[in-house]
Amino acid sequence: MSEYIPSPTDWVAEQVALYEGSGGTKGLTLKDTGLPVIIVTNRGGKTGATRKTPLMRVVDGDNYILVASQGGAPKHPVWYHNLKADPNVEIRDAENVFSMQVREVADAAEKQRLWKIAVAAYPPYQDYQEKTDRVIPIFVAEATG
């Protein structure tokens, strides 16, 4: 990938640096929640630069569920648009790194099933959906090859 541009949000940049700088042995949980996170590396849709985002670790078998909640904000997170522009990602889950492709889930039944898994892993997702008018998108990251 190209040049890495850290997030302008301090805690995000710090968590990514700790997570990756330790080889996936530190910074494995979201702030004060104690809940596990993964690092999603993708290409910026506008800059073409490498971007890295800690997201909740939500799994469905060998796949990862990526929830574009943005804490219930009225707009999708920037990484949503990046993934729509280029579905190729790298996911770091602790010490393991996987090359994957994402797809936005459109099928209503599949989305409902995955949403239940996501809310079970991170209950605030339900509150986020209730506080925003937008439908929170879900991606599935699947192994390439």
C-alpha positions as CSV (number, residue, x, y, z in Angstrom):
1,M,0.0,0.0,0.0
2,S,1.0,3.6,-0.1
3,E,2.0,6.1,2.6
4,Y,0.2,5.7,5.9
5,I,-1.6,8.7,7.2
6,P,-2.6,8.3,10.9
7,S,-6.1,9.3,12.0
8,P,-6.5,12.9,13.0
9,T,-8.4,11.6,16.1
10,D,-5.7,11.2,18.8
11,W,-7.0,8.1,20.6
12,V,-7.4,6.3,17.3
13,A,-3.9,7.1,16.1
14,E,-2.5,6.1,19.5
15,Q,-4.4,2.8,19.7
16,V,-3.3,1.8,16.2
17,A,0.3,2.7,17.0
18,L,0.2,0.6,20.3
19,Y,-1.6,-2.3,18.6
20,E,0.7,-2.5,15.6
21,G,3.9,-1.4,17.4
22,S,3.5,-4.3,19.8
23,G,2.9,-6.9,17.1
24,G,-0.7,-7.3,18.2
25,T,0.0,-7.9,21.9
26,K,-1.1,-4.6,23.4
27,G,-4.0,-2.1,22.7
28,L,-6.3,-5.0,21.9
29,T,-9.4,-3.5,23.6
30,L,-11.5,-0.4,23.0
31,K,-10.7,2.3,25.4
32,D,-12.2,1.6,28.8
33,T,-14.7,-1.1,27.6
34,G,-12.4,-4.1,27.8
35,L,-14.0,-5.3,24.6
36,P,-11.7,-6.6,21.8
37,V,-10.9,-4.6,18.6
38,I,-9.3,-5.4,15.3
39,I,-7.3,-3.0,13.1
40,V,-8.7,-2.5,9.6
41,T,-6.2,-1.2,7.0
42,N,-7.6,0.1,3.8
43,R,-6.8,2.6,1.1
44,G,-8.2,6.2,1.4
45,G,-10.9,6.9,-1.2
46,K,-9.7,10.4,-1.9
47,T,-6.0,10.4,-0.9
48,G,-5.1,6.9,-1.9
49,A,-3.1,6.8,1.3
50,T,-3.1,3.8,3.7
51,R,-5.6,4.3,6.5
52,K,-6.0,2.2,9.7
53,T,-9.1,2.1,12.0
54,P,-9.7,0.1,15.2
55,L,-13.2,-1.5,15.0
56,M,-15.0,-3.8,17.3
57,R,-14.0,-7.4,16.9
58,V,-17.2,-9.1,15.6
59,V,-16.9,-12.4,13.9
60,D,-19.1,-14.7,12.0
61,G,-17.2,-17.9,11.5
62,D,-14.0,-17.0,9.6
63,N,-15.5,-13.7,8.5
64,Y,-15.4,-10.3,10.3
65,I,-18.5,-8.1,10.6
66,L,-17.7,-4.3,10.2
67,V,-20.3,-2.0,11.6
68,A,-20.3,1.6,10.2
69,S,-22.0,3.0,13.3
70,Q,-19.9,6.2,13.9
71,G,-21.4,6.2,17.4
72,G,-24.9,6.9,15.9
73,A,-23.7,10.1,14.1
74,P,-25.9,11.3,11.3
75,K,-23.2,10.5,8.6
76,H,-21.3,7.4,7.8
77,P,-17.7,7.2,9.0
78,V,-15.0,8.1,6.5
79,W,-13.9,4.5,6.4
80,Y,-17.3,3.5,5.0
81,H,-16.6,5.5,1.8
82,N,-13.1,4.1,1.6
83,L,-14.4,0.6,1.7
84,K,-17.0,1.4,-1.0
85,A,-14.2,2.8,-3.2
86,D,-11.8,-0.2,-2.6
87,P,-13.0,-3.4,-1.0
88,N,-9.5,-4.8,-0.4
89,V,-8.5,-4.6,3.3
90,E,-6.0,-6.1,5.7
91,I,-7.4,-7.1,9.1
92,R,-5.1,-7.4,12.1
93,D,-6.7,-9.5,14.9
94,A,-4.2,-9.6,17.7
95,E,-1.1,-11.2,16.2
96,N,-2.8,-12.5,13.1
97,V,-3.0,-10.5,9.9
98,F,-5.4,-11.4,7.0
99,S,-5.9,-10.1,3.5
100,M,-9.6,-9.8,3.0
101,Q,-12.3,-8.3,0.7
102,V,-15.4,-6.6,2.1
103,R,-18.9,-6.3,0.8
104,E,-21.7,-4.2,2.1
105,V,-24.6,-6.4,3.2
106,A,-27.7,-5.6,1.2
107,D,-29.8,-8.7,1.8
108,A,-32.3,-7.9,4.6
109,A,-32.3,-11.4,6.2
110,E,-28.5,-11.6,6.1
111,K,-28.2,-8.1,7.6
112,Q,-30.6,-8.9,10.4
113,R,-28.7,-12.0,11.3
114,L,-25.3,-10.2,11.3
115,W,-26.8,-7.2,13.2
116,K,-27.8,-9.6,16.0
117,I,-24.3,-11.0,16.2
118,A,-22.9,-7.5,16.2
119,V,-25.2,-6.2,19.0
120,A,-24.4,-9.3,21.1
121,A,-20.7,-8.5,20.8
122,Y,-21.1,-4.8,21.4
123,P,-24.6,-3.8,22.8
124,P,-24.2,0.0,22.3
125,Y,-24.7,-0.6,18.5
126,Q,-28.4,-0.9,19.2
127,D,-28.4,2.5,21.0
128,Y,-26.4,4.0,18.1
129,Q,-29.1,2.8,15.6
130,E,-31.9,4.2,17.7
131,K,-30.3,7.6,17.9
132,T,-29.7,8.1,14.2
133,D,-32.1,8.4,11.2
134,R,-29.7,6.6,8.9
135,V,-29.6,2.8,8.6
136,I,-26.2,1.8,9.9
137,P,-24.3,-0.1,7.2
138,I,-22.7,-3.5,7.8
139,F,-19.8,-5.0,5.8
140,V,-18.6,-8.6,5.8
141,A,-14.9,-9.1,5.4
142,E,-14.1,-12.4,3.7
143,A,-10.8,-14.1,3.0
144,T,-9.3,-13.6,-0.5
145,G,-7.9,-16.3,-2.6
